[in-house]
Amino acid sequence: MSAASPAAGLELIDIGANLAHESFHADFDAMLARARAAGVARIVVTGSSLDSARQAVELARRHRGFLYATAGLHPHHAAEWSDELAAQFGALARQPEVVSLGECGLDYFRNFATHEEQRRAFAAQLALAVAAGKPLFLHQRDAHGDFLAMLREHRAQLGAVVVHCFTDTREALHEYLALDCHIGITGWICDERRGTQLLEAVRDIPDQRLLIETDAPYLLPHNAPKELTRALHRRNEPALLPWVLRKIAQARGADEQALARLTAANARRFFGLP
Ligand SMILES: [Zn+2]
């Protein structure tokens, strides 16, 4: 495998980057410049709490045409859900910078909130996405059964849906595809140990349903050269998206340029981006 930087001239869209994260405060503009230099043409900034969603909208206003926002409450914070929060997310959902509701869903791996709290916040946000008529950006970890049941119940009323940072089994993948979901793939696939089953599953995703993301600052892609990731202090950022693309291209036996064009077109169609 070549250690050279993936082909120049790519045009990529990172559909999930947590750019409101405090680790980006000090070098935000330099980080964005590196993303552009790496061919990242659009970034959807993940809002996973009221505060980060508001920051994501603010960033999208300041970098119009480059950054876009999602607004939702991550299952880790589900205990905070309230009628007041629902009204605040409802207002955010109407902002033009917010191209998707979420991230929301279920996470029974960390269990920072009880399962019941998580299901309550998720159900309410499914209803918000239906009311807003916007796409949905979903998170699921170790909760496939409950998550699938809830998604299935609301699926007919929902528009476009992406299961972001997909890390589950091939069976789970096919159940999401059967519900007409898009699938977001992160640098998890680059992990020598955890990514093995994803290398197989990613081949099953139809061309039109595949989206790519960094989930920065998390999930540093391990196939990026050590000198590069050391220079970035081992923090993941959108400039590393080409390495996620490369691993997916290898797994699917696809051409990197073609896969870049395909996933960027999918992201534009999914979020309604110019
Ligand atoms: Zn997530």
Boltz pocket constraint, residues with backbone or C-beta under 6 A from the ligand:
constraints:
  - pocket:
      binder: B
      contacts: [[A, 103], [A, 138], [A, 139], [A, 140], [A, 164], [A, 165]]
      max_distance: 6.0
